[in-house]
Amino acid sequence: MTFTVLTAEFVTESNTFNKNRVDYDAFHCLFGDDAIKERGNANTELAGFCDCVRDYGWNHIHVLSAESDCFVVTRDAFDRLGGAMIAAAVAHKAQLDGILLALHGAMVTEFCEDGEGELLGRLRAAVGPDMPIAITLDPHANVTLKMCELANIVVSYKTYPHVDMRKCGRQAGDILQRAMKGEIRPRTLRVHPPMLREANSGRTDVGPMIDRIAKAIAYEKEPGVFAVSINSGFGCADIREVGPTVTVTYDGNETKHRVFAESIADDIWEKRFDIIDYFMPVEEAVEIAKCYKSDQGPLIIADYADNPGAGAYGDSTDLLKALLDAGVMNAACGPMFDPETAKQLHGHKVGDHVKVKLGGKSDPRFGGSPLELEGEVCLISDGFYTGDGPMIGGLHLSFGETAVLRVGGIEILVVSGGGQMLDLQQFRAFGIDPAAKTVVALKSQQHFRAAFEPIAGKIILCDSGALCTTHLDKLPYRNVQRPIFPIDRDM
């Protein structure tokens, strides 16, 4: 029997402490075949869906692939993008056998804390209670009860950096195929310890998550178990159901599976103080940079707190200022989000000497004020690049208007479109070879490791005090359920 499956990707992670909002025009959105052409053979969930289409012979209706910066989503954007998905489900309801969605799991809208739950609720109202719905999630999802009640199948990536998104999409599609055939009647249970996030934000390359993921994969081989997802949570969302979760998609009696999920959740709670990473202050990071010898590869300084991929503004200046003040040479820094300065630099030509007021414009309280700098324009670009690393290889992306400004011994990548550093081409496409630098300061938390770890001589993490600071007690939470760790540290 040939099944008809509707698919879509609607992916964003909302930092509720960021004052910006993402509207419809700010989403990078591709529709139908255009999305399949761009994303159907890369490290994307859509590629995994397309693998199932080919292998199972599905009739495939792909609505859209949309992703954005990590801000709260406007009602208009949610209604238009979600509405396109609902309209397609209604239009094809008579022949539709299943729905397969790539979501993030930490979307907050102007009118709702649980964007994914709201979307699934509207879908259920359109197609009824019996149609199987499968969703994929980022491991930093804040998985809500509503998501688990409305989606039969929940599958999260198992890697951070996320190098298994295609594999995750395929796993969800395989389970959906069995559900559509009537072999299984999957549902999903959830366990949720009272924490803002897992102690190490879900790192899967080192630490306790390695063993947890191994146990999850082994448990997926148990009878009646189809997926085990361990989500570290997204602590920069001030919502009631924030935090880590363990979910099991299963068929049959849930008691045994809930015990397993609780054992993983208990381990997350018991190891809540076991932090692997050391997030050094800017001053300490720069002292290391001043003395660093690049015989074995560059020193990578990751500004953890100013990661645009987690909703930071991406324009903090404290680390760059300290590197400049210390006279660090043969260095690169980026991306520095500053559309105003990028536009100013586009009014010049390569080789011009210019004065700029760089960065620190979004909210100087988080990571520093604008820097008054003089430098040389090294490159002017439209910002387009093609990834070639493990995470975004083959994807065509853009920083918008982009320029490279050399100040002292540092080449600064100035961009007008947000995005964290997670691929070498995000430097190389703009004339900066990170492997040839002594010091590379970049804005990312963990994803950079997939591409930059192989070229690095040493990696250190820096907390510049920007919006994604590791000191969560400095953020003005109002909506989270209390008590919660680590705000209520002695609970």
C-alpha positions as a LaTeX table, in Angstrom:
\begin{tabular}{lrrr}
\hline
Residue & $x$ (\AA) & $y$ (\AA) & $z$ (\AA) \\
\hline
Met1 & 0.00 & 0.00 & 0.00 \\
Thr2 & 1.26 & 3.48 & $-0.89$ \\
Phe3 & 0.89 & 6.10 & 1.83 \\
Thr4 & 0.55 & 9.85 & 1.47 \\
Val5 & 2.62 & 11.81 & 3.99 \\
Leu6 & 2.66 & 15.55 & 4.64 \\
Thr7 & 5.98 & 16.97 & 5.85 \\
Ala8 & 7.25 & 20.37 & 6.98 \\
Glu9 & 10.16 & 21.95 & 8.87 \\
Phe10 & 9.31 & 24.82 & 11.24 \\
Val11 & 12.35 & 25.35 & 13.44 \\
Thr12 & 13.21 & 28.10 & 15.87 \\
Glu13 & 14.44 & 28.36 & 19.47 \\
Ser14 & 13.16 & 31.39 & 21.38 \\
Asn15 & 15.32 & 33.23 & 23.90 \\
Thr16 & 12.63 & 35.09 & 25.81 \\
Phe17 & 15.18 & 37.47 & 27.36 \\
Asn18 & 16.07 & 38.87 & 23.93 \\
Lys19 & 14.03 & 42.00 & 23.25 \\
Asn20 & 13.79 & 41.30 & 19.51 \\
Arg21 & 10.92 & 39.51 & 17.78 \\
Val22 & 11.08 & 37.44 & 14.63 \\
Asp23 & 8.41 & 38.27 & 12.08 \\
Tyr24 & 7.42 & 36.47 & 8.91 \\
Asp25 & 9.93 & 38.19 & 6.65 \\
Ala26 & 12.79 & 37.33 & 9.00 \\
Phe27 & 12.26 & 33.59 & 8.55 \\
His28 & 14.43 & 31.83 & 5.98 \\
Cys29 & 11.66 & 29.95 & 4.23 \\
Leu30 & 11.55 & 27.62 & 1.24 \\
Phe31 & 8.37 & 26.05 & $-0.06$ \\
Gly32 & 7.65 & 22.65 & $-1.60$ \\
Asp33 & 10.12 & 21.40 & $-4.19$ \\
Asp34 & 12.45 & 24.36 & $-3.63$ \\
Ala35 & 12.97 & 23.19 & $-0.05$ \\
Ile36 & 13.55 & 19.61 & $-1.16$ \\
Lys37 & 16.08 & 20.71 & $-3.77$ \\
Glu38 & 18.07 & 22.76 & $-1.24$ \\
Arg39 & 17.74 & 20.60 & 1.87 \\
Gly40 & 16.80 & 17.12 & 0.68 \\
Asn41 & 20.33 & 15.72 & 0.55 \\
Ala42 & 22.10 & 17.34 & 3.49 \\
Asn43 & 22.30 & 16.99 & 7.28 \\
Thr44 & 18.63 & 17.93 & 7.70 \\
Glu45 & 15.54 & 16.17 & 8.98 \\
Leu46 & 13.98 & 16.76 & 5.57 \\
Ala47 & 16.73 & 14.66 & 4.00 \\
Gly48 & 15.79 & 11.83 & 6.37 \\
Phe49 & 12.15 & 12.26 & 5.42 \\
Cys50 & 13.11 & 12.09 & 1.73 \\
Asp51 & 15.06 & 8.88 & 2.38 \\
Cys52 & 11.80 & 7.36 & 3.64 \\
Val53 & 9.90 & 8.73 & 0.64 \\
Arg54 & 12.28 & 6.92 & $-1.71$ \\
Asp55 & 12.47 & 3.67 & 0.26 \\
Tyr56 & 8.77 & 3.36 & 1.10 \\
Gly57 & 7.38 & 4.91 & $-2.08$ \\
Trp58 & 5.35 & 7.53 & $-0.22$ \\
Asn59 & 3.34 & 10.17 & $-1.99$ \\
His60 & 5.11 & 13.21 & $-0.58$ \\
Ile61 & 3.55 & 16.60 & 0.15 \\
His62 & 6.21 & 18.94 & 1.52 \\
Val63 & 4.74 & 22.25 & 2.63 \\
Leu64 & 7.67 & 24.38 & 3.75 \\
Ser65 & 11.03 & 24.55 & 5.49 \\
Ala66 & 11.31 & 27.61 & 7.73 \\
Glu67 & 13.91 & 28.62 & 10.30 \\
Ser68 & 14.88 & 31.87 & 11.97 \\
Asp69 & 16.96 & 33.66 & 14.56 \\
Cys70 & 16.33 & 32.63 & 18.15 \\
Phe71 & 13.72 & 35.21 & 19.13 \\
Val72 & 10.10 & 35.10 & 20.24 \\
Val73 & 7.91 & 34.57 & 17.17 \\
Thr74 & 5.27 & 37.14 & 16.24 \\
Arg75 & 1.64 & 36.08 & 15.98 \\
Asp76 & 1.60 & 37.01 & 12.30 \\
Ala77 & 4.62 & 34.84 & 11.49 \\
Phe78 & 3.26 & 31.88 & 13.44 \\
Asp79 & $-0.21$ & 32.18 & 11.91 \\
Arg80 & 1.13 & 32.47 & 8.36 \\
Leu81 & 3.69 & 29.66 & 8.54 \\
Gly82 & 1.63 & 27.39 & 10.76 \\
Gly83 & $-1.44$ & 28.33 & 8.76 \\
Ala84 & 0.19 & 27.12 & 5.54 \\
Met85 & 0.76 & 23.75 & 7.18 \\
Ile86 & $-2.81$ & 23.54 & 8.49 \\
Ala87 & $-4.24$ & 24.56 & 5.11 \\
Ala88 & $-2.23$ & 21.85 & 3.36 \\
Ala89 & $-3.38$ & 19.24 & 5.88 \\
Val90 & $-7.01$ & 20.25 & 5.36 \\
Ala91 & $-6.69$ & 20.32 & 1.57 \\
His92 & $-5.20$ & 16.81 & 1.45 \\
Lys93 & $-7.03$ & 15.31 & 4.41 \\
Ala94 & $-8.99$ & 12.80 & 2.33 \\
Gln95 & $-5.85$ & 11.06 & 1.03 \\
Leu96 & $-3.48$ & 11.83 & 3.91 \\
Asp97 & $-2.14$ & 8.88 & 5.95 \\
Gly98 & 0.39 & 10.57 & 8.22 \\
Ile99 & 2.20 & 13.78 & 9.15 \\
Leu100 & 5.94 & 14.14 & 9.72 \\
Leu101 & 7.28 & 17.42 & 11.11 \\
Ala102 & 10.73 & 18.75 & 11.91 \\
Leu103 & 10.35 & 21.13 & 14.86 \\
His104 & 12.76 & 22.50 & 17.45 \\
Gly105 & 10.78 & 22.20 & 20.65 \\
Ala106 & 11.66 & 25.56 & 22.21 \\
Met107 & 9.50 & 27.95 & 20.18 \\
Val108 & 7.77 & 30.69 & 22.14 \\
Thr109 & 5.32 & 33.04 & 20.45 \\
Glu110 & 3.93 & 36.44 & 21.42 \\
Phe111 & 0.74 & 34.76 & 22.57 \\
Cys112 & 1.83 & 31.27 & 23.68 \\
Glu113 & 4.69 & 29.73 & 25.67 \\
Asp114 & 4.50 & 26.44 & 23.77 \\
Gly115 & 4.66 & 27.16 & 20.05 \\
Glu116 & 5.01 & 23.53 & 19.03 \\
Gly117 & 2.14 & 22.46 & 21.27 \\
Glu118 & $-0.04$ & 25.19 & 19.77 \\
Leu119 & 0.85 & 24.07 & 16.23 \\
Leu120 & 0.12 & 20.43 & 17.03 \\
Gly121 & $-3.19$ & 21.41 & 18.61 \\
Arg122 & $-4.26$ & 23.20 & 15.45 \\
Leu123 & $-3.16$ & 20.21 & 13.34 \\
Arg124 & $-5.11$ & 17.78 & 15.50 \\
Ala125 & $-8.20$ & 19.94 & 15.18 \\
Ala126 & $-7.78$ & 19.79 & 11.40 \\
Val127 & $-7.06$ & 16.07 & 10.90 \\
Gly128 & $-8.64$ & 14.46 & 13.94 \\
Pro129 & $-7.32$ & 12.24 & 16.74 \\
Asp130 & $-6.48$ & 9.11 & 14.75 \\
Met131 & $-3.97$ & 10.24 & 12.15 \\
Pro132 & $-0.40$ & 9.39 & 13.22 \\
Ile133 & 1.80 & 12.45 & 13.70 \\
Ala134 & 5.58 & 12.16 & 14.13 \\
Ile135 & 7.84 & 15.03 & 15.15 \\
Thr136 & 11.59 & 15.45 & 15.38 \\
Leu137 & 13.06 & 17.76 & 17.98 \\
Asp138 & 16.35 & 19.40 & 18.83 \\
Pro139 & 17.90 & 17.96 & 22.02 \\
His140 & 17.60 & 21.46 & 23.50 \\
Ala141 & 13.83 & 21.30 & 23.27 \\
Asn142 & 11.68 & 22.13 & 26.26 \\
Val143 & 9.39 & 19.17 & 25.62 \\
Thr144 & 5.92 & 19.88 & 26.99 \\
Leu145 & 3.14 & 17.53 & 28.02 \\
Lys146 & 1.02 & 18.95 & 25.22 \\
Met147 & 3.62 & 17.98 & 22.60 \\
Cys148 & 3.68 & 14.41 & 23.89 \\
Glu149 & $-0.10$ & 14.16 & 24.08 \\
Leu150 & $-0.68$ & 15.44 & 20.54 \\
Ala151 & 2.23 & 13.81 & 18.68 \\
Asn152 & 2.28 & 10.00 & 18.63 \\
Ile153 & 5.99 & 9.84 & 17.84 \\
Val154 & 8.73 & 12.06 & 19.29 \\
Val155 & 12.35 & 11.65 & 18.17 \\
Ser156 & 15.19 & 14.02 & 19.13 \\
Tyr157 & 18.71 & 14.16 & 17.74 \\
Lys158 & 21.26 & 12.32 & 19.84 \\
Thr159 & 24.33 & 14.45 & 19.10 \\
Tyr160 & 25.55 & 17.89 & 20.14 \\
Pro161 & 27.00 & 19.24 & 17.84 \\
His162 & 24.00 & 18.05 & 15.82 \\
Val163 & 25.51 & 15.81 & 13.15 \\
Asp164 & 22.65 & 13.27 & 13.10 \\
Met165 & 19.67 & 15.36 & 11.97 \\
Arg166 & 19.19 & 13.32 & 8.80 \\
Lys167 & 19.41 & 10.10 & 10.78 \\
Cys168 & 16.85 & 11.44 & 13.24 \\
Gly169 & 14.45 & 12.32 & 10.44 \\
Arg170 & 14.83 & 8.83 & 9.03 \\
Gln171 & 14.15 & 7.21 & 12.42 \\
Ala172 & 10.94 & 9.21 & 12.84 \\
Gly173 & 9.85 & 8.28 & 9.33 \\
Asp174 & 10.52 & 4.59 & 9.93 \\
Ile175 & 8.30 & 4.62 & 13.02 \\
Leu176 & 5.60 & 6.53 & 11.17 \\
Gln177 & 5.63 & 3.92 & 8.39 \\
Arg178 & 4.89 & 1.17 & 10.89 \\
Ala179 & 2.13 & 3.24 & 12.49 \\
Met180 & 0.48 & 3.92 & 9.12 \\
Lys181 & 0.59 & 0.20 & 8.32 \\
Gly182 & $-1.22$ & $-0.50$ & 11.59 \\
Glu183 & 1.62 & $-2.60$ & 13.01 \\
Ile184 & 1.99 & $-0.35$ & 16.06 \\
Arg185 & $-0.01$ & 2.30 & 17.96 \\
Pro186 & 2.78 & 4.50 & 19.35 \\
Arg187 & 2.46 & 7.11 & 22.05 \\
Thr188 & 5.00 & 9.04 & 24.07 \\
Leu189 & 5.64 & 9.38 & 27.81 \\
Arg190 & 7.65 & 12.14 & 29.44 \\
Val191 & 9.68 & 12.63 & 32.64 \\
His192 & 10.77 & 16.14 & 33.66 \\
Pro193 & 13.18 & 16.94 & 36.54 \\
Pro194 & 12.88 & 20.46 & 38.04 \\
Met195 & 15.90 & 22.09 & 36.37 \\
Leu196 & 16.43 & 24.91 & 33.90 \\
Arg197 & 18.79 & 22.72 & 31.86 \\
Glu198 & 21.09 & 19.71 & 32.13 \\
Ala199 & 24.36 & 20.59 & 33.83 \\
Asn200 & 26.45 & 20.49 & 30.64 \\
Ser201 & 23.76 & 21.66 & 28.21 \\
Gly202 & 23.61 & 18.22 & 26.68 \\
Arg203 & 27.21 & 17.80 & 25.45 \\
Thr204 & 27.44 & 14.37 & 23.83 \\
Asp205 & 31.16 & 14.38 & 22.97 \\
Val206 & 32.27 & 14.13 & 26.61 \\
Gly207 & 30.71 & 13.62 & 30.02 \\
Pro208 & 27.70 & 11.75 & 31.38 \\
Met209 & 25.55 & 12.20 & 28.28 \\
Ile210 & 27.69 & 9.64 & 26.45 \\
Asp211 & 26.53 & 6.89 & 28.78 \\
Arg212 & 22.94 & 8.15 & 28.81 \\
Ile213 & 22.75 & 8.14 & 25.02 \\
Ala214 & 24.26 & 4.66 & 24.90 \\
Lys215 & 21.57 & 3.45 & 27.30 \\
Ala216 & 18.88 & 5.16 & 25.22 \\
Ile217 & 20.06 & 3.48 & 22.02 \\
Ala218 & 20.21 & 0.11 & 23.75 \\
Tyr219 & 16.73 & 0.56 & 25.21 \\
Glu220 & 15.33 & 1.33 & 21.75 \\
Lys221 & 15.97 & $-2.33$ & 20.95 \\
Glu222 & 13.56 & $-3.45$ & 23.69 \\
Pro223 & 10.19 & $-4.86$ & 22.55 \\
Gly224 & 7.61 & $-2.13$ & 22.11 \\
Val225 & 10.16 & 0.73 & 22.26 \\
Phe226 & 10.69 & 2.88 & 19.18 \\
Ala227 & 12.52 & 6.00 & 20.33 \\
Val228 & 14.18 & 7.31 & 23.48 \\
Ser229 & 15.01 & 11.02 & 23.54 \\
Ile230 & 17.08 & 12.82 & 26.15 \\
Asn231 & 16.58 & 16.57 & 25.94 \\
Ser232 & 18.81 & 18.87 & 27.96 \\
Gly233 & 16.32 & 21.74 & 27.76 \\
Phe234 & 16.73 & 25.39 & 26.79 \\
Gly235 & 17.21 & 27.47 & 29.91 \\
Cys236 & 16.98 & 30.84 & 28.14 \\
Ala237 & 13.23 & 30.42 & 27.79 \\
Asp238 & 11.28 & 31.81 & 30.74 \\
Ile239 & 8.33 & 29.41 & 30.50 \\
Arg240 & 6.55 & 27.07 & 32.90 \\
Glu241 & 7.69 & 23.81 & 31.28 \\
Val242 & 11.34 & 24.73 & 30.80 \\
Gly243 & 14.09 & 22.19 & 31.34 \\
Pro244 & 15.42 & 18.71 & 30.62 \\
Thr245 & 13.15 & 15.81 & 29.77 \\
Val246 & 13.36 & 12.13 & 28.93 \\
Thr247 & 10.74 & 10.80 & 26.53 \\
Val248 & 10.00 & 7.27 & 25.35 \\
Thr249 & 7.88 & 6.54 & 22.28 \\
Tyr250 & 6.41 & 3.10 & 22.85 \\
Asp251 & 3.51 & 0.72 & 22.36 \\
Gly252 & 1.94 & $-1.36$ & 25.13 \\
Asn253 & 2.21 & $-1.07$ & 28.91 \\
Glu254 & 4.03 & 2.10 & 29.92 \\
Thr255 & 5.11 & 1.14 & 33.46 \\
Lys256 & 8.44 & $-0.46$ & 32.52 \\
His257 & 9.29 & 2.34 & 30.09 \\
Arg258 & 8.50 & 5.05 & 32.61 \\
Val259 & 10.84 & 3.40 & 35.12 \\
Phe260 & 13.61 & 3.50 & 32.52 \\
Ala261 & 12.93 & 7.15 & 31.69 \\
Glu262 & 12.92 & 8.05 & 35.38 \\
Ser263 & 16.30 & 6.35 & 35.84 \\
Ile264 & 17.83 & 8.64 & 33.20 \\
Ala265 & 16.08 & 11.70 & 34.65 \\
Asp266 & 17.33 & 10.78 & 38.12 \\
Asp267 & 20.88 & 10.61 & 36.78 \\
Ile268 & 20.50 & 14.08 & 35.26 \\
Trp269 & 19.31 & 15.39 & 38.63 \\
Glu270 & 21.96 & 13.62 & 40.67 \\
Lys271 & 24.74 & 15.02 & 38.46 \\
Arg272 & 23.35 & 18.57 & 38.45 \\
Phe273 & 26.54 & 19.94 & 40.07 \\
Asp274 & 28.94 & 17.99 & 37.81 \\
Ile275 & 29.86 & 20.70 & 35.32 \\
Ile276 & 32.56 & 19.71 & 32.84 \\
Asp277 & 33.20 & 23.00 & 31.07 \\
Tyr278 & 35.11 & 25.90 & 32.58 \\
Phe279 & 33.75 & 29.24 & 31.40 \\
Met280 & 36.59 & 31.65 & 32.03 \\
Pro281 & 36.24 & 35.41 & 32.28 \\
Val282 & 37.43 & 37.53 & 29.37 \\
Glu283 & 40.58 & 38.61 & 31.19 \\
Glu284 & 41.77 & 35.04 & 31.73 \\
Ala285 & 41.03 & 34.06 & 28.13 \\
Val286 & 43.07 & 36.98 & 26.82 \\
Glu287 & 46.03 & 36.18 & 29.07 \\
Ile288 & 46.12 & 32.73 & 27.46 \\
Ala289 & 45.83 & 34.28 & 23.99 \\
Lys290 & 48.76 & 36.66 & 24.61 \\
Cys291 & 51.13 & 33.78 & 25.34 \\
Tyr292 & 49.76 & 31.21 & 22.90 \\
Lys293 & 52.02 & 29.57 & 20.30 \\
Ser294 & 50.18 & 28.11 & 17.31 \\
Asp295 & 52.55 & 25.23 & 16.49 \\
Gln296 & 49.75 & 22.66 & 16.75 \\
Gly297 & 46.94 & 24.85 & 15.41 \\
Pro298 & 45.08 & 27.98 & 16.50 \\
Leu299 & 43.72 & 28.80 & 19.91 \\
Ile300 & 39.93 & 28.78 & 19.59 \\
Ile301 & 38.16 & 31.06 & 22.07 \\
Ala302 & 34.43 & 30.36 & 22.04 \\
Asp303 & 32.38 & 33.20 & 23.47 \\
Tyr304 & 29.75 & 30.94 & 25.00 \\
Ala305 & 27.62 & 33.78 & 26.33 \\
Asp306 & 27.23 & 35.63 & 23.02 \\
Asn307 & 26.00 & 32.70 & 20.95 \\
Pro308 & 23.38 & 33.88 & 18.41 \\
Gly309 & 22.34 & 30.23 & 18.08 \\
Ala310 & 20.88 & 30.46 & 21.58 \\
Gly311 & 19.36 & 33.91 & 21.19 \\
Ala312 & 22.22 & 36.17 & 22.24 \\
Tyr313 & 22.54 & 39.41 & 20.31 \\
Gly314 & 25.84 & 38.40 & 18.73 \\
Asp315 & 27.32 & 41.89 & 19.15 \\
Ser316 & 29.05 & 41.74 & 22.52 \\
Thr317 & 32.37 & 43.57 & 22.47 \\
Asp318 & 34.14 & 42.79 & 25.73 \\
Leu319 & 36.19 & 39.90 & 24.35 \\
Leu320 & 37.19 & 41.75 & 21.17 \\
Lys321 & 38.14 & 44.86 & 23.15 \\
Ala322 & 40.35 & 42.84 & 25.49 \\
Leu323 & 42.08 & 41.12 & 22.56 \\
Leu324 & 42.72 & 44.47 & 20.90 \\
Asp325 & 43.95 & 46.08 & 24.11 \\
Ala326 & 46.35 & 43.16 & 24.62 \\
Gly327 & 47.80 & 43.58 & 21.12 \\
Val328 & 46.99 & 40.01 & 20.06 \\
Met329 & 48.23 & 39.42 & 16.51 \\
Asn330 & 47.30 & 37.11 & 13.63 \\
Ala331 & 43.79 & 36.70 & 14.98 \\
Ala332 & 40.25 & 36.48 & 13.65 \\
Cys333 & 36.98 & 37.34 & 15.36 \\
Gly334 & 33.41 & 36.74 & 14.29 \\
Pro335 & 30.68 & 36.91 & 13.49 \\
Met336 & 30.08 & 40.39 & 14.89 \\
Phe337 & 26.43 & 41.24 & 14.29 \\
Asp338 & 26.20 & 44.91 & 13.39 \\
Pro339 & 24.01 & 45.73 & 10.36 \\
Glu340 & 24.68 & 49.46 & 10.76 \\
Thr341 & 28.45 & 49.06 & 10.53 \\
Ala342 & 28.20 & 46.45 & 7.78 \\
Lys343 & 26.18 & 48.94 & 5.72 \\
Gln344 & 28.70 & 51.68 & 6.46 \\
Leu345 & 31.58 & 49.48 & 5.31 \\
His346 & 29.71 & 48.64 & 2.11 \\
Gly347 & 29.98 & 52.32 & 1.26 \\
His348 & 33.76 & 51.94 & 1.06 \\
Lys349 & 36.13 & 49.93 & $-1.09$ \\
Val350 & 38.76 & 47.38 & $-0.14$ \\
Gly351 & 41.87 & 49.08 & 1.18 \\
Asp352 & 40.07 & 52.10 & 2.62 \\
His353 & 40.90 & 53.16 & 6.17 \\
Val354 & 37.75 & 53.85 & 8.14 \\
Lys355 & 36.47 & 54.81 & 11.56 \\
Val356 & 33.55 & 52.80 & 12.94 \\
Lys357 & 31.53 & 52.35 & 16.09 \\
Leu358 & 31.35 & 48.55 & 16.22 \\
Gly359 & 29.05 & 46.22 & 18.15 \\
Gly360 & 27.37 & 46.69 & 21.51 \\
Lys361 & 24.30 & 48.34 & 20.04 \\
Ser362 & 21.58 & 45.85 & 20.99 \\
Asp363 & 21.91 & 46.06 & 24.78 \\
Pro364 & 25.30 & 47.17 & 26.16 \\
Arg365 & 24.40 & 45.71 & 29.58 \\
Phe366 & 25.12 & 42.29 & 28.11 \\
Gly367 & 28.71 & 42.02 & 26.93 \\
Gly368 & 29.89 & 45.57 & 26.44 \\
Ser369 & 29.37 & 48.94 & 24.74 \\
Pro370 & 30.19 & 49.90 & 21.13 \\
Leu371 & 33.90 & 50.13 & 20.28 \\
Glu372 & 35.27 & 53.18 & 18.48 \\
Leu373 & 37.80 & 51.65 & 16.11 \\
Glu374 & 40.00 & 52.56 & 13.13 \\
Gly375 & 40.85 & 49.88 & 10.63 \\
Glu376 & 41.30 & 48.75 & 7.04 \\
Val377 & 38.51 & 47.33 & 4.90 \\
Cys378 & 39.73 & 43.91 & 3.72 \\
Leu379 & 36.60 & 42.56 & 2.02 \\
Ile380 & 33.09 & 43.55 & 1.00 \\
Ser381 & 30.59 & 40.74 & 0.35 \\
Asp382 & 26.92 & 39.90 & $-0.07$ \\
Gly383 & 27.47 & 37.34 & 2.70 \\
Phe384 & 26.65 & 34.16 & 0.79 \\
Tyr385 & 28.54 & 30.97 & 1.59 \\
Thr386 & 28.14 & 27.22 & 1.19 \\
Gly387 & 28.87 & 25.03 & 4.20 \\
Asp388 & 31.26 & 22.12 & 3.84 \\
Gly389 & 31.43 & 20.78 & 7.40 \\
Pro390 & 29.60 & 18.05 & 9.31 \\
Met391 & 26.64 & 20.22 & 10.31 \\
Ile392 & 25.74 & 22.37 & 7.29 \\
Gly393 & 27.70 & 20.79 & 4.46 \\
Gly394 & 26.08 & 21.58 & 1.11 \\
Leu395 & 23.65 & 24.18 & 2.45 \\
His396 & 23.65 & 27.64 & 0.84 \\
Leu397 & 23.36 & 30.33 & 3.49 \\
Ser398 & 24.01 & 34.03 & 3.97 \\
Phe399 & 25.11 & 36.52 & 6.61 \\
Gly400 & 23.54 & 39.36 & 4.61 \\
Glu401 & 25.71 & 42.41 & 3.93 \\
Thr402 & 29.13 & 41.38 & 5.21 \\
Ala403 & 32.55 & 42.95 & 5.51 \\
Val404 & 35.95 & 42.12 & 6.96 \\
Leu405 & 37.64 & 44.89 & 8.91 \\
Arg406 & 41.26 & 44.58 & 10.05 \\
Val407 & 41.99 & 46.42 & 13.28 \\
Gly408 & 45.53 & 45.97 & 14.58 \\
Gly409 & 46.31 & 42.28 & 14.28 \\
Ile410 & 42.68 & 41.11 & 14.18 \\
Glu411 & 40.45 & 40.48 & 11.18 \\
Ile412 & 36.83 & 41.04 & 12.25 \\
Leu413 & 33.93 & 39.46 & 10.35 \\
Val414 & 31.11 & 42.03 & 10.47 \\
Val415 & 27.67 & 40.71 & 9.45 \\
Ser416 & 24.13 & 41.99 & 9.14 \\
Gly417 & 22.40 & 38.62 & 9.50 \\
Gly418 & 22.54 & 36.57 & 12.67 \\
Gly419 & 24.06 & 33.13 & 13.07 \\
Gln420 & 26.60 & 31.34 & 15.18 \\
Met421 & 29.96 & 30.06 & 13.94 \\
Leu422 & 29.68 & 26.36 & 13.11 \\
Asp423 & 31.48 & 25.87 & 9.78 \\
Leu424 & 34.95 & 26.83 & 8.53 \\
Gln425 & 33.41 & 28.31 & 5.38 \\
Gln426 & 31.80 & 30.99 & 7.53 \\
Phe427 & 35.32 & 32.43 & 7.73 \\
Arg428 & 36.96 & 31.06 & 4.58 \\
Ala429 & 34.31 & 32.32 & 2.18 \\
Phe430 & 35.27 & 35.83 & 3.31 \\
Gly431 & 39.03 & 35.53 & 2.93 \\
Ile432 & 39.85 & 34.44 & 6.49 \\
Asp433 & 41.61 & 31.10 & 6.94 \\
Pro434 & 41.07 & 30.11 & 10.57 \\
Ala435 & 43.60 & 27.28 & 10.37 \\
Ala436 & 46.35 & 29.82 & 9.59 \\
Lys437 & 45.52 & 32.08 & 12.54 \\
Thr438 & 47.13 & 32.05 & 15.97 \\
Val439 & 43.90 & 33.00 & 17.73 \\
Val440 & 40.30 & 32.61 & 16.56 \\
Ala441 & 37.57 & 34.19 & 18.70 \\
Leu442 & 34.13 & 33.02 & 17.67 \\
Lys443 & 30.56 & 33.21 & 18.90 \\
Ser444 & 29.22 & 29.72 & 19.61 \\
Gln445 & 28.70 & 27.35 & 22.52 \\
Gln446 & 29.26 & 23.82 & 21.25 \\
His447 & 28.35 & 23.50 & 17.57 \\
Phe448 & 31.65 & 25.06 & 16.49 \\
Arg449 & 33.45 & 21.92 & 17.66 \\
Ala450 & 32.23 & 19.84 & 14.72 \\
Ala451 & 34.29 & 21.90 & 12.24 \\
Phe452 & 36.85 & 23.74 & 14.39 \\
Glu453 & 38.04 & 21.01 & 16.76 \\
Pro454 & 39.98 & 19.21 & 13.98 \\
Ile455 & 42.06 & 22.35 & 13.23 \\
Ala456 & 42.42 & 23.58 & 16.83 \\
Gly457 & 45.55 & 23.41 & 18.90 \\
Lys458 & 43.59 & 24.38 & 22.00 \\
Ile459 & 39.97 & 25.28 & 22.78 \\
Ile460 & 38.82 & 27.46 & 25.66 \\
Leu461 & 35.36 & 28.75 & 26.56 \\
Cys462 & 34.73 & 32.33 & 27.59 \\
Asp463 & 31.75 & 33.89 & 29.34 \\
Ser464 & 31.71 & 37.51 & 28.19 \\
Gly465 & 28.63 & 38.32 & 30.25 \\
Ala466 & 26.40 & 38.46 & 27.18 \\
Leu467 & 22.78 & 37.35 & 27.10 \\
Cys468 & 23.51 & 33.59 & 27.20 \\
Thr469 & 25.70 & 33.85 & 30.26 \\
Thr470 & 26.21 & 30.69 & 32.26 \\
His471 & 25.18 & 32.61 & 35.38 \\
Leu472 & 21.47 & 31.92 & 35.03 \\
Asp473 & 20.72 & 33.59 & 38.35 \\
Lys474 & 21.45 & 36.92 & 36.64 \\
Leu475 & 18.51 & 36.50 & 34.26 \\
Pro476 & 15.10 & 37.91 & 35.29 \\
Tyr477 & 12.98 & 34.74 & 35.37 \\
Arg478 & 9.29 & 35.29 & 36.14 \\
Asn479 & 7.34 & 32.39 & 34.66 \\
Val480 & 9.32 & 29.25 & 35.51 \\
Gln481 & 7.80 & 26.98 & 38.11 \\
Arg482 & 9.57 & 27.27 & 41.46 \\
Pro483 & 11.53 & 25.82 & 43.08 \\
Ile484 & 13.85 & 25.06 & 40.18 \\
Phe485 & 17.58 & 24.37 & 39.94 \\
Pro486 & 19.93 & 26.23 & 39.81 \\
Ile487 & 17.99 & 29.38 & 40.76 \\
Asp488 & 16.91 & 27.61 & 43.95 \\
Arg489 & 20.30 & 26.02 & 44.44 \\
Asp490 & 19.60 & 24.38 & 47.79 \\
Met491 & 16.27 & 22.78 & 46.87 \\
\hline
\end{tabular}
